[in-house]
Amino acid sequence: MGKAYKYGANVDTDVIIPARYLNIADPTELAKHAMEDIDADFAKTVAPGDVIVAGSNFGSGSSREHAPLVLKVAGVAAVIAPSYARIFYRNAFNIGFPILESAEAAEAIDAGDEINIDFAEGVIINETKGETYKAEPLPEFMSKLIECGGLVEYVRTVTTT
């Protein structure tokens, strides 16, 4: 369970991780700058298990893999939004970072709400408001990608077993 951070529509990769920091090679150091252009305190206050809730077209902009990576390294458990930019969607799963599509949850959840997620069932529970929202459950293949930590580890697991 984690706290919700709420943002609007069209949060792009330059906001998720500003380009001026892309020369930092260490993902942990890079994550210290996550979301700072939209929320200066995000990296200082985010805790493992917290969730980002946003409007449509989350992750638009450039195709950098750094965007989902810094969120994952910062401890974000998932992003919930009505829709995602295609490249962010793909990059998120490639690095083993779960994202859920639910317009209902994205609209109803407020910043600070405590959120639980059942990824297998596609159920998002707002503990603060006592509400439940539905998202598409992650397909078994995508769940396995996340469980393995991303596409590279998934391929290693599949080809060595």
N, C-alpha and C positions, 0 to 999 in steps of 0.2 A: 504494500500500500504506500502511496506517496501523495504529495501535494501537487496540485495543478498550477501550472504557469500558463497564463492565457494571453494569446496574441491574435492579431487580426489576420486578414487575408493577404496573400501574396508575400509572405515572409520569404525573402530570397536567400540564396546561399551566401551572398555578400553580407547579409545581416547575421546569418547563423555563425559564420566565421569570416570576419573581414579579411580581404586579400592582403592587407599590409602585414598580416601575421603568418602568411603561408611559407615563409622561410624558416619557421620553427619546425624542426624535425620530430621532436619528442611530442607524441600525442597528449601526454599529460600536461605539458607546458602549454600546448596549443589550446587545450580545453579551457584554460584559465581565461581565454578571450571569447568564449562562446557567447553569442547573443549580446555582446556588450554595446553594440550600436543601437539596440532597441531596448535593452534592459541592462543598465550598467551594473546592477547588483546580482544578476543571474548566476554567474560563475562563483560568486562568493556565498550564495545562499542555497543553490541547488544541492539536494541530497540524494543519495542512491535510492532509487524507487520513485522519484518524482516524475511527473508526466507533463509534457507540453501539449496544450490544447490550442488549436489555431483555426483560422478561417481557411477558405479554399486556396488551392494552388500553393500549398506549402512546399518550400524547397525549389522554387523557380530560380532562373538565372543560370549561372555557369554550372558546368557538370562536375565540379570538384567533389571528390570522395570525402574530403575533409569535413564537409558539412554534417553528414550523419555520424561520422567518426567522433567528432568533438562532443556531440550530444551523448553518444554512448559512453565515451570515456568520462564525461562529467557526471555520469550516474543516472541519466535520464532513462527510465524504464521503457518508454514508448512515446510516440507522438500520435495524437488523435486529431484528425482533420477531415473535412468533407471530401477533399481531393488533394492530390500531390502532383508536382511536376514529375513527368515520366522518368527523367534521369535521376532525381532524388529518390524516387520509389525504388528504382533498380539498385542504386548505390546502397540504400539502407539495407536491403536484404542481402546484398553481396557482402556486407561487412557484419551481418548478423544482428541488425538493429530492427526491432519490431515497430511497425507503424500500422495504424488501424484507420479505416474510413468509416466515419459516422457523423453525418450532418447533425443528427439529433443531439448527440453527445457534445459535439463542438459548440452548438448553440446553448445548451443548457448548463454546462459546467462553467463555474466561475473560478477566477483566480483564488487559490487557497483551499478549494474544496479537496477533501481526501478521496482519492480514487483507487479502486481495486480493479484489476483486469483479469479475466479468464480468457486467455488467447485462444485456447482450443475450442471454446464455445462461442467466442466473439461477443462476450458479455462485459460491459463496462459498468461498474457499480460506483455510484456517487454516494459514499458513506455519509457525507455531510448533509445531503438533501434527502437521503433515503430513496434515491431513484436508480433505475436500471435502464441502460440503453443497449441497443443492439448494433453490432458491427459485423461485417462478414468475418466468419472464423478464418484463421490462417489455414490455407491448404496444408496438407501433411508435408509436402515437399518444402514449403516455406518455413514451417515449424522446425523441420530438420535442419535447414540452413541456419536458423537462429540458434538452435540447440548446439550446433557444431561451432558456432562463432563466426559463420560466414561461408562464402562459396569456396574459398581455398581449402579451409579445413574440412568442409563437406566432401569435396573431391578427394582429399587425402583419406578420409574415413571410408568412403565408398570403394576406393580403388585398393585399399589395403586390407579390407575385411573379406 
